[in-house]
Amino acid sequence: MNWNADHLPAFVAVATHGGISAAARIMGQPKSSLSRIINRLEEDVGLQLFLRGPREFTLTQDGTLFYEHAVRILEQVDAASAELAGLGDAPRGRLTVALPMAFSREIVSPHLPGFLADYPELRLDIRISSFMPDLVRDQIDMAVVVGRMVNSDLVQQTLVEAPLAWIASPDVARTLPSTLTADMLTQQVRVIETRYAENILPVRMADSVDIINTRMNTDALVQVNDPLVVRDMVASGYGIGFAPLIYCRDAIAEGRLVQLAPHLQINHESRLSLLHPGRRLMPPKSRTFIDFLRACCSGHLSQSS
């Protein structure tokens, strides 16, 4: 194949807007010029890219595959141009970020004053929520969420792994037998984060892939949508609970909490993921804040991308 990359913007415009006429209006070019470009591109690649109807163009199967590659090529060109043009630019302007409450309070907020002192031209708009944000509807530049989104067009990166830990106060821990089982721990849970409030709690041994399905009586549990409340209630002596280890490490190190049975791992998704649109240029302000978030997490648990 010997096709011209300069024809890709016209091809993507026609595919995106469903026809020559609409694409011509958006691009400010004659319809005849766009028609010639599409015909020439199909000849050069040796494939029919569009099914032509009386009012619209529809991508063929080959055209759909070519479209996906074309979009990525144009994104890379735009990103390279933007990065080269803005190498000397300081992060500036408004940046809207959605964060979970516990993550914002424990991991991010202690470091924000120093970050803002380094970038005085950046205007942060931080949205705190326990719900999955809608980045497009709410015009959010990026978000940190628990777990990951399925079937999403957003770019998703693991920010930090945050396994769940069994916890108790020192007084409660002293009343427990020396050998603990998954069933025994589950039966003594008294407070739980709402997202994990199910009758079945899957647990596995650290050196095994086999799952032990233990049962919880959720009707008898205090449920709360904030892991920090779970942590603090357990630290005050309110039975056994479990919470992301990332929020319990300091309390464990200070002796206010005891981590129980680390070999019995709760098999629930507990990573923190970073989401941002994949088809928008990444300005310096966004890149800088992502680096800041990763630095905030680096001292807690190992990261992966």
C-alpha positions in Angstrom: 0.0 0.0 0.0 1.2 3.5 -0.8 -1.3 6.0 0.5 -1.0 9.6 1.5 -1.2 10.4 5.3 -2.4 13.9 4.3 -5.7 12.4 3.3 -6.4 11.1 6.8 -8.1 14.2 8.2 -10.6 14.2 5.3 -11.3 10.5 5.7 -11.8 10.8 9.5 -14.1 13.8 9.0 -16.3 12.0 6.4 -16.5 8.9 8.7 -17.2 10.9 11.8 -19.9 13.2 10.3 -21.5 10.5 8.1 -21.0 12.0 4.6 -19.2 14.3 2.2 -21.6 17.2 2.6 -21.4 17.4 6.4 -17.6 17.0 6.4 -17.2 19.6 3.8 -19.1 22.1 5.9 -17.1 21.4 9.0 -13.8 21.5 7.2 -14.7 24.5 5.0 -13.7 22.6 1.8 -15.6 21.9 -1.5 -17.4 18.7 -1.6 -15.7 17.8 -4.9 -12.3 18.0 -3.2 -13.3 15.7 -0.4 -14.9 13.3 -2.8 -11.7 13.1 -4.8 -9.6 12.6 -1.7 -11.8 9.7 -0.5 -11.8 8.0 -4.0 -8.0 8.4 -4.2 -7.5 7.0 -0.7 -9.6 3.9 -1.5 -7.6 3.4 -4.7 -4.3 3.7 -2.9 -5.2 1.3 0.0 -6.9 -1.0 -2.4 -10.0 -1.4 -0.2 -13.6 0.0 -0.2 -13.7 2.1 2.9 -17.3 3.4 2.6 -20.7 2.1 1.6 -22.3 5.0 -0.3 -25.9 5.8 0.3 -28.1 8.6 -1.1 -27.5 10.8 2.0 -24.7 9.3 4.0 -21.5 7.3 3.9 -21.2 4.2 6.1 -17.9 2.6 6.9 -17.3 -0.9 5.7 -15.7 -3.5 7.9 -12.3 -2.6 6.3 -13.1 1.0 6.7 -13.8 0.7 10.4 -10.4 -0.9 11.0 -8.7 1.8 8.9 -10.6 4.5 10.8 -9.3 3.2 14.2 -5.8 3.4 12.9 -6.3 6.8 11.3 -7.6 8.3 14.5 -4.6 7.0 16.5 -2.2 8.4 13.9 -3.8 11.8 13.9 -3.8 11.8 17.8 -0.1 11.0 17.8 0.6 13.8 15.3 -1.4 16.3 17.3 0.1 15.2 20.6 3.6 15.5 19.3 2.9 18.9 17.8 1.4 20.1 21.1 4.2 18.8 23.2 6.9 20.3 21.0 5.0 23.6 20.9 4.6 23.7 24.7 7.8 22.3 26.0 8.5 25.6 27.7 5.0 26.3 28.9 4.3 26.4 32.6 1.1 24.6 33.7 -1.7 27.2 33.8 -5.4 27.6 33.6 -8.4 25.7 35.1 -8.1 21.9 35.7 -11.2 20.0 36.9 -10.4 16.8 38.8 -12.8 14.2 40.4 -11.4 12.3 43.4 -12.9 9.8 45.9 -13.3 11.3 49.4 -10.9 9.1 51.3 -8.2 9.3 48.6 -8.5 13.1 48.5 -8.3 13.5 52.3 -5.6 11.0 53.2 -3.4 10.8 50.1 -3.7 14.1 48.1 -4.8 17.0 50.3 -1.7 17.0 52.6 0.5 17.7 49.5 -1.8 20.2 47.7 -0.4 23.4 49.3 3.1 22.6 48.1 1.9 21.6 44.6 -0.1 24.9 44.2 2.9 26.9 45.5 5.0 25.4 42.7 2.3 26.1 40.0 0.7 29.4 41.0 -1.0 29.9 37.5 -2.9 26.6 37.9 -6.6 26.9 39.1 -7.8 23.6 40.5 -11.4 22.6 40.7 -11.5 19.4 42.7 -14.8 17.5 42.8 -15.2 15.0 45.7 -17.7 12.2 45.2 -18.2 8.6 46.0 -20.0 8.0 42.7 -18.5 7.3 39.2 -18.2 10.7 37.5 -19.3 11.4 34.0 -16.2 13.2 32.5 -17.9 14.4 29.4 -21.2 15.5 30.9 -19.6 17.3 33.8 -16.6 18.6 31.8 -14.1 16.9 34.1 -10.5 16.7 32.8 -9.5 13.5 34.8 -10.8 11.4 37.6 -9.5 8.9 40.2 -11.9 6.0 40.8 -12.0 2.7 42.8 -11.6 -0.2 40.4 -11.9 0.3 36.7 -14.6 1.1 34.2 -15.8 -1.6 31.8 -16.5 -0.8 28.1 -15.2 2.7 28.3 -13.5 4.9 25.7 -11.5 6.6 28.4 -7.9 6.0 28.9 -7.5 4.0 32.2 -4.2 3.6 34.1 -3.7 1.9 37.5 -2.6 4.6 39.9 -1.9 2.4 42.9 -2.9 -1.1 44.1 -4.8 -0.9 47.4 -5.4 -4.4 48.8 -8.0 -4.8 51.5 -6.7 -5.6 55.0 -8.4 -7.2 58.0 -8.1 -4.8 60.9 -9.0 -4.6 64.6 -8.1 -2.4 67.6 -5.3 -3.7 69.9 -7.9 -4.5 72.6 -10.1 -6.5 70.2 -7.1 -8.2 68.7 -6.0 -9.5 72.1 -9.3 -11.3 72.5 -8.9 -13.3 69.3 -7.4 -16.8 69.1 -3.9 -17.1 67.7 -5.1 -19.0 64.7 -7.7 -17.2 62.6 -9.8 -18.6 59.8 -11.7 -16.8 57.0 -15.0 -17.8 58.5 -14.0 -16.7 62.0 -13.0 -13.3 60.8 -16.0 -12.8 58.6 -18.4 -13.7 61.4 -16.9 -11.0 63.6 -17.0 -8.1 61.1 -19.3 -5.4 62.5 -18.7 -2.4 60.2 -18.2 -2.5 56.4 -17.8 -0.2 53.4 -21.1 -0.2 51.5 -19.4 -1.3 48.2 -18.4 -4.6 49.8 -21.7 -5.3 51.7 -22.7 -8.6 50.1 -23.7 -11.8 51.7 -20.7 -13.6 50.2 -17.2 -12.4 50.9 -14.6 -14.1 48.7 -11.3 -14.8 50.5 -8.2 -16.7 49.3 -4.9 -17.8 50.8 -1.9 -15.7 49.8 -0.2 -18.7 48.2 -3.4 -20.1 46.4 -5.8 -19.3 43.7 -8.7 -21.1 45.3 -11.5 -18.9 46.6 -13.1 -19.4 50.0 -16.7 -18.0 50.0 -17.5 -16.9 53.5 -20.9 -15.6 54.5 -21.7 -12.2 56.2 -24.9 -11.2 57.8 -25.2 -7.8 56.2 -28.4 -7.0 58.1 -26.4 -6.9 61.3 -23.6 -4.7 60.0 -23.0 -1.0 60.0 -22.6 0.0 56.4 -20.9 3.3 55.4 -19.7 4.6 52.0 -16.4 6.0 53.4 -13.5 3.6 54.2 -12.1 6.1 56.7 -15.2 5.8 58.9 -14.7 2.0 58.8 -11.1 2.4 59.8 -11.9 4.9 62.6 -14.8 2.8 64.1 -12.6 -0.3 64.2 -9.7 1.7 65.8 -12.2 2.8 68.5 -12.9 -0.9 69.3 -16.0 -1.6 67.2 -15.2 -5.2 66.3 -13.4 -6.4 63.2 -13.5 -4.8 59.8 -11.5 -4.5 56.6 -10.5 -1.4 54.6 -7.9 -0.5 51.9 -4.5 -1.0 53.4 -3.4 2.4 51.9 -5.6 4.1 54.5 -4.6 2.0 57.4 -0.8 1.9 57.2 -0.1 4.8 59.4 -2.6 3.7 62.1 -1.0 0.2 62.0 2.5 1.7 62.3 1.4 3.9 65.3 -0.2 0.9 67.0 -3.8 2.2 66.8 -4.8 -0.7 64.6 -3.6 -4.3 64.2 -3.6 -6.0 60.8 -5.0 -9.5 61.1 -4.2 -12.6 59.1 -2.4 -11.0 56.1 -2.3 -14.4 54.5 -6.1 -14.4 54.2 -6.6 -12.0 51.3 -10.0 -10.5 50.5 -10.7 -11.1 46.8 -12.3 -7.8 45.9 -11.2 -5.1 43.4 -9.5 -2.4 45.3 -7.1 -0.6 43.0 -7.3 3.1 42.3 -7.5 4.0 38.6 -6.8 7.2 36.8 -9.3 8.1 34.0 -9.0 10.7 31.3 -10.3 11.2 27.8 -8.2 9.4 25.2 -9.0 11.7 22.2 -8.0 15.0 23.7 -4.6 16.7 23.7 -2.9 16.4 27.1 -1.9 20.0 28.1 1.0 20.6 30.5 -1.5 21.2 33.4 -2.9 17.7 33.0 0.5 16.0 32.6 1.8 17.9 35.7 -1.2 16.9 37.9 -0.9 13.2 36.8 2.7 13.3 37.9 1.7 14.9 41.2 -0.9 12.1 41.8 1.6 9.4 41.1 4.1 11.1 43.5 1.4 11.2 46.2 0.9 7.4 45.8 4.5 6.4 45.5 5.2 6.3 49.2 2.3 4.0 49.9 2.2 0.9 47.7 3.8 -0.3 44.5 2.4 1.2 41.3 1.7 -0.2 37.9 0.5 1.2 34.6 
